[in-house]
Amino acid sequence: MQTVTGKTYYQVPRFETLRDLIRYSVEQYGDTPAYRYHEKPGGPDVVRTYREFSQAIDEMGTGLLAMGFKDQHLVVVGDNCYEWAVANTAIVNGVGITVPLDKQLPVTEVINLTQRGKAVAFIYHPKHHEIAKAVAEAVPQVRSLICMKADVIEPELAQADRRFTDMDQVRSTGRAALAAGDRSFVDAVIDPEKISSLLFTSGTTAMSKGVMLCHRNITHNVFAVMSTIKLEAGQRALSVLPLHHTFENTVGMYMMLGFGINICFTDGLRYLVDNMKEWKINIILAVPLLFENIYHAVQKKLAKSGKLALVKKLRVVARFLRKVGIDIRKKLFHQIHEGVGGGLSLCVSGAAAIDKEITAFFNDIGIEFWSGYGLTETSPVISCNNYFVNVFGSVGNPLATIEVGIDADSDEPGTIGEILSRSPSNMLGYYENPEATAEVLTSDGWVRTGDIGYLDKRGCVFITGRKKSMIVLPNGKKAFPEEIEFVINRIEGVKESIVWGDELNRDTLDICAKIVVSDELLPEGLVGDAEKISAYLAEQLKLVNKDMPVYKGVRNFVWTTEELIKTTTLKVKRPEESKKIKAWLEEHQTTMRTMTGQRMS
């Protein structure tokens, strides 16, 4: 097995617990802004300093202990907001175990996961008020339902069900106790090896696994990231990804706080550019789709202004000048920079592959752009590009102190196999599921990621696909849908796609694709004309197939304008999408071979 361990570039403090991290941040950054947000889109800035954040955590934690939640499980669910960060951090820093739930889950799944997570308290955003009522009725084990904002709970509900309260009241209780000398939370003993977070993976409640993380897992991952990259205190980062997701939780929140970053909560995706301009955002962590949208918007503006060809030429010039030590990218492309806020200097993309051209574009114009990789089970980051090594198309070297291995017969660079990772960031296991834990965690400390890929000569990780989605053809050859989808998605007009193997009989399997087209991206003259779109896509797929081995060629395809089913981090839910396609074909009593080239509406 070929292995590589990440290099340490920077000497940074190592924290035993997240409480240590918060206290370090207060000592270092005190009265500088930790959070910035609007109560309503376009409203005035609300700013909370590192000291205020720490005080709010102490008040919340002390209040929760006064309510009897020591060592209990508590749900946190809702939109990204300051109160979410306060509640989650208070729980792990001396109260009990946090159970962050996906804010987009339907009420039935919220109820089921609250039960599975054995939560006795339910802390929620105002948008989840109706769901909170359903939880109160369906889950008697929940002793308290705490709204993140005041004046949301109806007086008659508060009177009828005393379990309902809000964070202001909990913090008020904690504030009074602290003033009276109560140090039960402030001095609470935290075991860094015991579970502190229970995070359910995406999927139905029956299929989702509960990943158990401890303080050591999360603080090691923060340490590994901080040892690999360097950010400057006072920079502003836009919080876009949901906080229940480990990437945003570990890196977008706790790592940022370790660096003294000012975290800004976006008003919503529709206000993204406005927020970037108003706050002069420097850093964005997001999924490829967001960066793809920004890229396409910039390209459209350049084409409309007639400057697209000029920018392409200037990119070549900028690359040449950098090779001789002259960097004038921000001057050359100042208008593009102003269009995305004027302060953007670093973008990090995770969760899926992104086109090399998009990576190259951002880097060419003076915005550092990195791709990273990880999973919930590794707290989450395993590898990422950095200032010293940025290989387009890869997800970079392993982070400092993290080992990556390729489970294959050869240890030669480029050999494809399952990606494994070993470090203190690896989870404790799956909650109440020893069988699933044994499948993923090896006896010598490796996590089997389920992803297939390889290491190049520089130790950079390349991902080719998912083990579970791999298509095995009758002749034994293997194809990865992700690789084929990546090429299809580069066709002009295509927004996304899903590829699968359609088994017709024992000896025949067709590679099929469902392609989502976008009117905004299609070439002129095609919009609204189904026949022309079908012919165009058929011709483009012929070109795609020419550049691939014959066995990987797409045999049948359908197209639609309806988006694929996704998680909140915008990953396609393959099983659900496959069921949807199968059900549609059965309903219309047809097959992919019969339907090929047609619109699936």
C-alpha positions as CSV (number, residue, x, y, z in Angstrom):
1,M,0.0,0.0,0.0
2,Q,1.4,3.4,-1.0
3,T,1.2,5.9,1.9
4,V,2.0,9.6,2.4
5,T,1.9,11.8,5.5
6,G,1.1,15.5,5.3
7,K,3.8,18.1,5.8
8,T,3.7,20.7,8.6
9,Y,4.3,24.2,7.2
10,Y,3.4,26.3,10.3
11,Q,3.9,25.9,14.0
12,V,0.6,26.5,15.7
13,P,-0.9,25.8,19.2
14,R,-2.5,22.5,19.8
15,F,-5.7,22.4,21.8
16,E,-6.9,19.5,23.9
17,T,-10.5,20.6,23.9
18,L,-12.7,23.1,22.0
19,R,-12.9,25.1,25.3
20,D,-9.2,25.5,25.2
21,L,-9.5,26.9,21.6
22,I,-12.2,29.4,22.6
23,R,-10.2,30.6,25.6
24,Y,-7.1,31.0,23.5
25,S,-9.1,33.0,20.9
26,V,-10.4,35.3,23.6
27,E,-6.8,35.9,25.0
28,Q,-5.5,36.6,21.5
29,Y,-8.3,38.5,19.8
30,G,-10.5,39.7,22.8
31,D,-12.5,42.7,21.6
32,T,-12.1,42.1,17.8
33,P,-15.2,40.9,15.9
34,A,-15.8,37.2,15.9
35,Y,-19.2,37.3,14.2
36,R,-21.0,39.8,11.9
37,Y,-24.5,39.4,10.6
38,H,-27.9,41.1,9.9
39,E,-31.1,40.3,11.8
40,K,-32.9,40.8,8.5
41,P,-31.4,41.0,5.0
42,G,-30.1,44.4,4.3
43,G,-30.4,45.5,7.9
44,P,-27.7,47.1,10.0
45,D,-24.6,45.0,11.0
46,V,-24.7,43.2,14.3
47,V,-21.2,42.5,15.6
48,R,-20.2,40.1,18.4
49,T,-16.6,40.1,19.7
50,Y,-14.6,37.1,20.7
51,R,-15.1,38.1,24.4
52,E,-18.8,38.5,23.9
53,F,-19.0,35.1,22.2
54,S,-17.2,33.4,25.0
55,Q,-19.4,35.1,27.6
56,A,-22.5,34.0,25.7
57,I,-21.2,30.4,25.7
58,D,-20.7,30.5,29.5
59,E,-24.1,31.9,30.1
60,M,-25.8,29.4,27.8
61,G,-23.8,26.5,29.3
62,T,-24.5,27.5,32.9
63,G,-28.2,27.9,32.1
64,L,-28.4,24.5,30.4
65,L,-26.7,22.8,33.4
66,A,-29.2,24.6,35.7
67,M,-32.0,23.0,33.7
68,G,-30.5,19.5,34.4
69,F,-28.9,18.7,31.1
70,K,-25.5,17.5,32.4
71,D,-24.1,14.7,30.2
72,Q,-27.4,14.6,28.1
73,H,-27.9,14.7,24.3
74,L,-29.3,18.0,22.9
75,V,-30.4,18.6,19.3
76,V,-29.4,21.8,17.5
77,V,-31.2,22.6,14.3
78,G,-31.7,25.5,12.0
79,D,-30.2,28.2,9.8
80,N,-26.7,29.4,10.3
81,C,-26.7,32.1,12.9
82,Y,-24.9,33.4,16.0
83,E,-27.2,31.6,18.3
84,W,-26.5,28.2,16.6
85,A,-22.8,28.7,17.2
86,V,-23.4,29.7,20.9
87,A,-25.7,26.8,21.6
88,N,-23.5,24.1,19.9
89,T,-20.3,25.3,21.5
90,A,-21.9,25.6,25.0
91,I,-23.2,22.0,24.7
92,V,-19.8,20.5,23.8
93,N,-17.8,22.7,26.2
94,G,-19.2,21.4,29.5
95,V,-22.9,20.4,29.1
96,G,-23.2,17.2,27.2
97,I,-23.4,15.8,23.6
98,T,-24.6,17.9,20.7
99,V,-26.8,16.4,18.0
100,P,-26.7,18.8,15.0
101,L,-29.5,18.1,12.5
102,D,-29.8,19.0,8.9
103,K,-32.1,22.0,8.7
104,Q,-33.7,20.7,5.5
105,L,-34.9,17.4,6.9
106,P,-38.7,16.9,6.8
107,V,-40.5,16.8,10.1
108,T,-40.7,13.0,10.2
109,E,-37.0,12.6,9.9
110,V,-36.3,15.3,12.5
111,I,-38.6,13.4,14.9
112,N,-36.9,10.0,14.1
113,L,-33.4,11.4,14.5
114,T,-34.3,13.2,17.7
115,Q,-35.5,9.8,19.0
116,R,-32.5,7.9,17.7
117,G,-30.1,10.5,19.1
118,K,-31.8,10.1,22.5
119,A,-32.1,13.9,22.8
120,V,-33.8,15.4,25.8
121,A,-33.6,19.0,24.6
122,F,-34.4,20.5,21.2
123,I,-32.7,23.9,20.4
124,Y,-34.1,25.3,17.2
125,H,-34.2,28.3,14.8
126,P,-37.5,30.2,14.5
127,K,-38.1,28.8,11.1
128,H,-38.3,25.4,12.8
129,H,-41.0,26.4,15.2
130,E,-43.7,24.3,13.6
131,I,-41.4,21.3,13.5
132,A,-40.5,21.9,17.2
133,K,-44.3,21.7,18.0
134,A,-44.4,18.4,16.2
135,V,-41.4,17.1,18.1
136,A,-43.0,18.2,21.4
137,E,-46.0,16.1,20.6
138,A,-44.2,13.1,19.2
139,V,-41.1,12.8,21.4
140,P,-42.0,12.8,25.1
141,Q,-38.4,12.2,26.1
142,V,-37.7,15.9,25.1
143,R,-37.9,17.9,28.3
144,S,-37.2,21.3,26.8
145,L,-37.7,23.0,23.5
146,I,-35.5,26.1,23.2
147,C,-36.0,28.7,20.4
148,M,-32.9,30.5,19.4
149,K,-34.8,33.9,19.2
150,A,-37.2,35.6,21.6
151,D,-40.8,36.5,20.9
152,V,-41.4,33.5,18.6
153,I,-43.3,31.2,21.1
154,E,-46.9,32.0,21.3
155,P,-48.0,33.0,24.9
156,E,-50.8,30.4,24.8
157,L,-48.3,27.7,23.8
158,A,-45.9,28.7,26.5
159,Q,-48.7,28.5,29.0
160,A,-50.0,25.2,27.7
161,D,-46.6,23.5,27.4
162,R,-44.0,24.7,29.9
163,R,-41.2,22.9,28.0
164,F,-41.1,25.8,25.5
165,T,-38.6,28.6,26.2
166,D,-36.0,30.6,24.4
167,M,-32.3,31.1,24.5
168,D,-32.6,34.6,26.1
169,Q,-34.3,33.1,29.1
170,V,-31.7,30.2,29.3
171,R,-28.9,32.7,29.1
172,S,-30.5,35.0,31.7
173,T,-30.7,32.1,34.1
174,G,-27.0,31.3,33.4
175,R,-26.0,34.9,33.8
176,A,-27.6,35.2,37.2
177,A,-26.0,31.9,38.3
178,L,-22.6,33.0,37.1
179,A,-23.0,36.3,39.0
180,A,-23.8,34.3,42.1
181,G,-20.6,32.3,41.8
182,D,-21.8,29.2,40.0
183,R,-18.8,27.7,38.2
184,S,-20.3,24.3,37.3
185,F,-20.0,25.0,33.6
186,V,-16.8,27.2,33.6
187,D,-14.9,24.6,35.5
188,A,-16.5,21.5,34.1
189,V,-14.1,18.6,33.5
190,I,-14.0,17.7,29.8
191,D,-12.7,14.3,28.6
192,P,-11.2,14.9,25.1
193,E,-11.6,11.2,24.3
194,K,-15.4,10.9,25.0
195,I,-18.1,11.6,22.5
196,S,-19.0,15.3,22.3
197,S,-20.9,15.4,18.9
198,L,-23.3,12.9,17.2
199,L,-23.6,13.7,13.6
200,F,-26.0,11.8,11.4
201,T,-24.9,11.2,7.8
202,S,-27.2,12.0,4.9
203,G,-29.8,9.5,3.9
204,T,-33.1,8.2,5.3
205,T,-33.3,7.9,9.1
206,A,-33.2,4.1,8.7
207,M,-30.0,4.2,6.6
208,S,-28.2,7.2,8.1
209,K,-25.3,6.5,10.5
210,G,-24.5,8.5,13.6
211,V,-20.9,9.5,13.5
212,M,-19.4,9.9,17.0
213,L,-16.8,12.6,17.3
214,C,-14.9,13.7,20.4
215,H,-12.9,16.8,21.2
216,R,-9.6,15.2,20.2
217,N,-11.0,14.4,16.8
218,I,-12.2,18.0,16.1
219,T,-9.3,19.8,17.7
220,H,-6.8,17.6,15.9
221,N,-8.4,18.4,12.6
222,V,-8.3,22.1,13.5
223,F,-4.6,21.7,14.3
224,A,-3.9,19.8,11.1
225,V,-5.6,22.6,9.0
226,M,-3.9,25.4,10.8
227,S,-0.5,23.7,10.4
228,T,-1.0,23.5,6.7
229,I,-2.4,26.9,5.8
230,K,-2.1,30.4,7.2
231,L,-4.8,33.0,7.5
232,E,-4.5,36.5,9.0
233,A,-6.5,37.6,12.1
234,G,-9.2,40.1,11.1
235,Q,-9.9,38.6,7.7
236,R,-13.6,38.1,6.9
237,A,-15.0,34.7,6.0
238,L,-18.5,34.2,4.6
239,S,-20.4,31.3,6.3
240,V,-22.4,29.7,3.4
241,L,-22.4,25.9,4.1
242,P,-24.8,24.6,6.8
243,L,-23.3,24.5,10.3
244,H,-24.5,21.0,11.0
245,H,-22.0,19.8,8.3
246,T,-18.6,18.9,9.6
247,F,-16.7,21.0,7.1
248,E,-18.4,24.2,8.1
249,N,-18.5,23.2,11.8
250,T,-14.8,22.3,12.1
251,V,-13.2,24.5,9.5
252,G,-15.7,27.2,8.8
253,M,-16.3,27.8,12.6
254,Y,-13.7,26.5,15.0
255,M,-10.6,26.8,12.7
256,M,-11.6,30.3,11.8
257,L,-12.0,31.2,15.4
258,G,-8.5,29.8,16.1
259,F,-7.1,32.2,13.5
260,G,-9.0,35.3,14.7
261,I,-11.2,35.5,11.6
262,N,-14.4,37.5,11.5
263,I,-17.2,35.1,10.5
264,C,-20.0,36.7,8.5
265,F,-23.3,34.9,8.1
266,T,-24.8,35.4,4.7
267,D,-28.3,36.7,4.4
268,G,-29.0,33.9,1.9
269,L,-27.7,32.8,-1.5
270,R,-29.7,35.5,-3.3
271,Y,-27.8,38.1,-1.3
272,L,-24.4,36.5,-1.7
273,V,-22.8,39.1,-3.9
274,D,-24.4,41.9,-1.9
275,N,-22.9,40.5,1.3
276,M,-19.5,40.0,-0.3
277,K,-19.4,43.6,-1.4
278,E,-20.7,45.1,1.8
279,W,-18.4,43.1,4.0
280,K,-15.4,42.9,1.6
281,I,-15.3,39.1,2.2
282,N,-11.8,37.6,2.0
283,I,-12.5,33.9,2.4
284,I,-15.2,31.5,1.2
285,L,-15.5,27.8,1.9
286,A,-18.2,26.2,-0.3
287,V,-19.2,23.4,-2.7
288,P,-18.3,23.5,-6.4
289,L,-21.8,24.6,-7.5
290,L,-21.5,27.9,-5.8
291,F,-18.1,28.6,-7.4
292,E,-19.4,27.4,-10.8
293,N,-22.2,29.8,-10.6
294,I,-19.8,32.7,-9.8
295,Y,-17.5,31.6,-12.6
296,H,-20.4,31.4,-15.2
297,A,-21.7,34.8,-14.0
298,V,-18.3,36.4,-14.5
299,Q,-17.9,34.8,-17.9
300,K,-21.3,36.1,-19.1
301,K,-20.4,39.6,-18.0
302,L,-17.1,39.4,-19.8
303,A,-18.7,38.1,-23.0
304,K,-21.4,40.8,-22.9
305,S,-18.8,43.5,-22.5
306,G,-16.6,42.0,-25.2
307,K,-13.7,41.5,-22.9
308,L,-13.6,37.7,-22.8
309,A,-10.9,37.3,-25.3
310,L,-8.8,40.1,-23.7
311,V,-9.0,38.5,-20.3
312,K,-7.9,35.1,-21.7
313,K,-4.8,36.8,-23.2
314,L,-4.1,38.7,-19.9
315,R,-4.3,35.4,-18.0
316,V,-1.4,34.1,-20.1
317,V,0.5,37.2,-19.5
318,A,-0.1,37.1,-15.7
319,R,1.0,33.5,-15.5
320,F,4.3,34.3,-17.4
321,L,5.0,37.3,-15.1
322,R,4.5,35.2,-12.0
323,K,7.1,32.7,-13.2
324,V,9.6,35.6,-13.2
325,G,8.5,36.8,-9.7
326,I,6.1,39.6,-10.8
327,D,2.5,39.4,-9.6
328,I,0.2,42.1,-11.0
329,R,-3.0,39.9,-11.1
330,K,-5.1,42.1,-8.9
331,K,-4.2,45.2,-10.9
332,L,-4.8,43.5,-14.2
333,F,-8.2,42.1,-13.2
334,H,-9.3,44.7,-10.7
335,Q,-12.7,45.0,-12.3
336,I,-13.5,41.3,-11.8
337,H,-12.3,41.6,-8.2
338,E,-14.6,44.5,-7.6
339,G,-17.5,42.5,-9.1
340,V,-17.1,39.8,-6.4
341,G,-16.6,42.2,-3.5
342,G,-13.1,43.6,-3.9
343,G,-11.6,41.6,-1.0
344,L,-11.8,38.0,-2.1
345,S,-8.4,36.3,-1.7
346,L,-9.1,32.6,-1.0
347,C,-11.7,30.1,-2.1
348,V,-11.8,26.5,-0.9
349,S,-14.0,24.0,-2.6
350,G,-15.1,20.6,-1.1
351,A,-17.6,17.8,-1.5
352,A,-17.1,17.1,-5.2
353,A,-14.8,17.6,-8.2
354,I,-14.6,20.9,-9.9
355,D,-13.5,21.7,-13.4
356,K,-9.8,22.5,-13.7
357,E,-10.7,25.6,-15.8
358,I,-12.6,27.1,-13.0
359,T,-9.7,26.5,-10.6
360,A,-7.2,27.9,-13.1
361,F,-9.4,31.0,-13.8
362,F,-9.6,32.0,-10.1
363,N,-5.9,31.5,-9.6
364,D,-5.0,33.3,-12.8
365,I,-6.9,36.5,-11.7
366,G,-5.4,36.5,-8.3
367,I,-7.8,34.6,-6.1
368,E,-6.2,31.6,-4.5
369,F,-8.4,28.6,-5.2
370,W,-8.0,25.2,-3.6
371,S,-9.8,21.9,-3.7
372,G,-10.1,19.9,-0.5
373,Y,-11.3,16.4,0.5
374,G,-12.7,14.7,3.6
375,L,-15.7,13.1,5.2
376,T,-17.7,13.3,8.4
377,E,-15.9,10.2,9.8
378,T,-12.5,12.1,9.6
379,S,-13.8,15.3,11.3
380,P,-13.7,16.0,8.3
381,V,-10.6,17.3,6.3
382,I,-8.1,14.7,5.0
383,S,-6.3,16.7,2.3
384,C,-6.3,20.1,0.6
385,N,-4.2,22.1,-1.7
386,N,-2.2,25.0,-0.1
387,Y,0.0,27.9,-0.9
388,F,3.0,25.6,-1.5
389,V,1.3,22.8,-3.5
390,N,-1.7,23.5,-5.7
391,V,-2.1,20.8,-8.3
392,F,-5.3,21.5,-10.3
393,G,-7.5,18.5,-10.6
394,S,-6.3,17.0,-7.3
395,V,-7.5,17.5,-3.8
396,G,-4.0,18.3,-2.6
397,N,-1.6,16.7,-0.2
398,P,-2.8,15.2,3.1
399,L,-3.0,17.8,5.9
400,A,-0.1,18.0,8.4
401,T,0.2,14.8,10.5
402,I,-2.5,13.0,8.5
403,E,-1.7,9.8,6.7
404,V,-3.3,8.8,3.4
405,G,-3.0,5.3,1.9
406,I,-4.1,3.7,-1.3
407,D,-5.4,0.1,-0.8
408,A,-3.9,-1.5,-3.9
409,D,-1.5,-4.3,-4.8
410,S,1.2,-1.9,-6.0
411,D,2.7,1.1,-4.2
412,E,3.7,2.9,-7.4
413,P,2.3,6.4,-7.8
414,G,-0.8,6.4,-10.0
415,T,-2.0,3.0,-8.8
416,I,-5.8,3.2,-8.3
417,G,-7.4,1.8,-5.2
418,E,-9.6,2.7,-2.2
419,I,-8.4,5.8,-0.3
420,L,-7.7,5.2,3.4
421,S,-6.9,7.8,6.1
422,R,-5.3,7.5,9.5
423,S,-5.0,10.3,12.1
424,P,-6.4,11.4,15.5
425,S,-9.1,13.0,13.5
426,N,-10.7,9.6,12.8
427,M,-14.1,9.1,14.5
428,L,-14.8,7.0,17.6
429,G,-17.2,4.9,15.5
430,Y,-20.9,4.8,14.5
431,Y,-23.4,5.3,17.3
432,E,-24.9,2.0,18.5
433,N,-23.7,0.3,15.3
434,P,-20.5,-1.8,15.9
435,E,-21.0,-3.8,12.6
436,A,-20.9,-0.7,10.4
437,T,-18.0,0.6,12.5
438,A,-16.0,-2.6,11.9
439,E,-16.6,-2.2,8.1
440,V,-15.0,1.3,8.1
441,L,-12.4,1.4,10.9
442,T,-9.6,-1.1,10.5
443,S,-7.8,-2.7,13.5
444,D,-4.6,-0.6,12.8
445,G,-6.5,2.7,12.8
446,W,-7.3,3.4,9.2
447,V,-10.7,4.7,8.0
448,R,-11.9,3.2,4.7
449,T,-13.3,6.2,2.9
450,G,-15.3,4.3,0.2
451,D,-13.7,6.6,-2.4
452,I,-11.5,5.3,-5.2
453,G,-8.4,7.3,-6.3
454,Y,-4.6,7.5,-6.4
455,L,-1.6,9.4,-5.3
456,D,0.7,11.1,-7.8
457,K,4.5,11.6,-7.5
458,R,4.0,14.7,-5.3
459,G,1.8,12.9,-2.9
460,C,-1.4,14.7,-4.1
461,V,-4.7,12.8,-3.8
462,F,-6.8,12.3,-6.9
463,I,-10.3,11.0,-6.6
464,T,-11.8,8.9,-9.5
465,G,-15.1,7.8,-8.0
466,R,-17.1,6.1,-5.2
467,K,-16.6,2.4,-4.6
468,K,-20.4,2.0,-4.2
469,S,-21.3,3.7,-7.4
470,M,-18.7,1.9,-9.5
471,I,-20.1,0.2,-12.6
472,V,-18.7,-3.3,-13.3
473,L,-19.2,-4.3,-16.9
474,P,-19.8,-7.9,-18.0
475,N,-16.3,-8.1,-19.3
476,G,-14.9,-7.2,-15.9
477,K,-13.9,-3.7,-16.7
478,K,-14.8,-0.9,-14.3
479,A,-16.2,2.6,-14.9
480,F,-16.8,5.4,-12.4
481,P,-19.9,7.5,-12.9
482,E,-18.2,10.5,-11.4
483,E,-15.5,10.6,-14.1
484,I,-18.1,10.4,-16.9
485,E,-20.3,13.0,-15.3
486,F,-17.4,15.3,-14.9
487,V,-16.9,15.3,-18.7
488,I,-20.6,15.5,-19.5
489,N,-20.9,18.5,-17.2
490,R,-18.4,20.4,-19.3
491,I,-20.8,20.4,-22.3
492,E,-22.1,24.0,-22.8
493,G,-25.6,24.2,-21.5
494,V,-25.3,21.2,-19.1
495,K,-25.9,22.1,-15.4
496,E,-25.4,18.6,-13.9
497,S,-25.8,14.9,-14.7
498,I,-26.0,11.4,-13.3
499,V,-24.6,8.3,-14.8
500,W,-25.4,4.7,-14.1
501,G,-25.2,1.2,-15.5
502,D,-28.5,-0.2,-16.9
503,E,-28.4,-4.0,-16.8
504,L,-30.5,-5.3,-19.7
505,N,-29.6,-9.0,-19.2
506,R,-26.8,-11.1,-17.8
507,D,-24.4,-10.3,-20.6
508,T,-25.4,-6.7,-21.5
509,L,-25.1,-3.5,-19.5
510,D,-25.5,0.0,-21.0
511,I,-24.0,3.1,-19.5
512,C,-26.8,5.7,-19.3
513,A,-27.0,9.3,-18.3
514,K,-29.7,11.7,-17.2
515,I,-28.6,15.2,-18.2
516,V,-29.9,18.5,-16.6
517,V,-29.8,21.4,-19.0
518,S,-30.1,25.1,-18.1
519,D,-31.7,27.7,-20.3
520,E,-29.2,30.2,-19.0
521,L,-26.3,28.1,-20.1
522,L,-27.5,26.7,-23.4
523,P,-26.1,28.1,-26.7
524,E,-28.3,30.6,-28.5
525,G,-31.1,29.2,-30.7
526,L,-31.7,26.1,-28.5
527,V,-33.7,27.4,-25.7
528,G,-37.3,26.1,-25.8
529,D,-36.7,23.8,-28.8
530,A,-36.8,20.2,-27.5
531,E,-35.8,18.6,-30.8
532,K,-32.8,20.9,-31.2
533,I,-31.7,20.3,-27.6
534,S,-31.9,16.5,-28.1
535,A,-29.9,16.6,-31.3
536,Y,-27.3,19.0,-29.8
537,L,-26.8,16.8,-26.7
538,A,-26.6,13.6,-28.9
539,E,-23.8,15.3,-31.0
540,Q,-22.0,16.5,-27.9
541,L,-22.1,13.0,-26.3
542,K,-20.6,11.5,-29.5
543,L,-17.6,13.9,-29.0
544,V,-17.4,12.9,-25.3
545,N,-17.4,9.2,-26.2
546,K,-14.6,9.7,-28.7
547,D,-12.3,10.8,-25.9
548,M,-13.1,7.9,-23.7
549,P,-12.4,4.1,-23.8
550,V,-15.2,2.4,-25.7
551,Y,-16.4,0.6,-22.6
552,K,-17.0,3.9,-20.8
553,G,-19.1,5.4,-23.6
554,V,-22.6,6.7,-22.8
555,R,-25.0,4.5,-24.8
556,N,-28.4,6.1,-23.8
557,F,-29.4,9.4,-22.4
558,V,-32.4,11.4,-21.4
559,W,-32.5,15.1,-20.5
560,T,-34.5,17.4,-18.3
561,T,-34.5,20.9,-16.8
562,E,-35.5,19.6,-13.4
563,E,-32.6,19.6,-10.8
564,L,-31.4,16.3,-9.4
565,I,-32.2,15.3,-5.8
566,K,-29.4,16.6,-3.5
567,T,-28.3,16.8,0.0
568,T,-27.9,20.2,1.7
569,T,-24.3,20.2,0.7
570,L,-25.5,19.8,-2.9
571,K,-24.3,16.2,-3.4
572,V,-26.5,14.2,-5.7
573,K,-28.5,11.5,-3.8
574,R,-27.7,8.7,-6.2
575,P,-30.1,6.0,-4.6
576,E,-33.0,8.4,-4.5
577,E,-32.4,9.8,-8.0
578,S,-32.0,6.2,-9.4
579,K,-35.4,5.2,-7.8
580,K,-37.0,8.3,-9.3
581,I,-35.7,7.4,-12.8
582,K,-36.7,3.8,-12.5
583,A,-40.2,4.8,-11.3
584,W,-40.6,7.2,-14.2
585,L,-39.6,4.6,-16.8
586,E,-42.0,2.0,-15.2
587,E,-44.8,4.5,-15.1
588,H,-44.4,5.3,-18.8
589,Q,-43.8,1.6,-19.6
590,T,-40.6,2.4,-21.4
591,T,-36.8,1.8,-21.2
592,M,-33.7,3.9,-21.5
593,R,-33.0,2.4,-24.9
594,T,-36.4,3.4,-26.2
595,M,-36.2,6.8,-24.5
596,T,-32.7,7.7,-25.5
597,G,-32.2,11.3,-26.6
598,Q,-35.7,12.4,-25.4
599,R,-36.8,14.7,-22.7
600,M,-37.8,13.2,-19.3
601,S,-40.4,15.6,-17.9
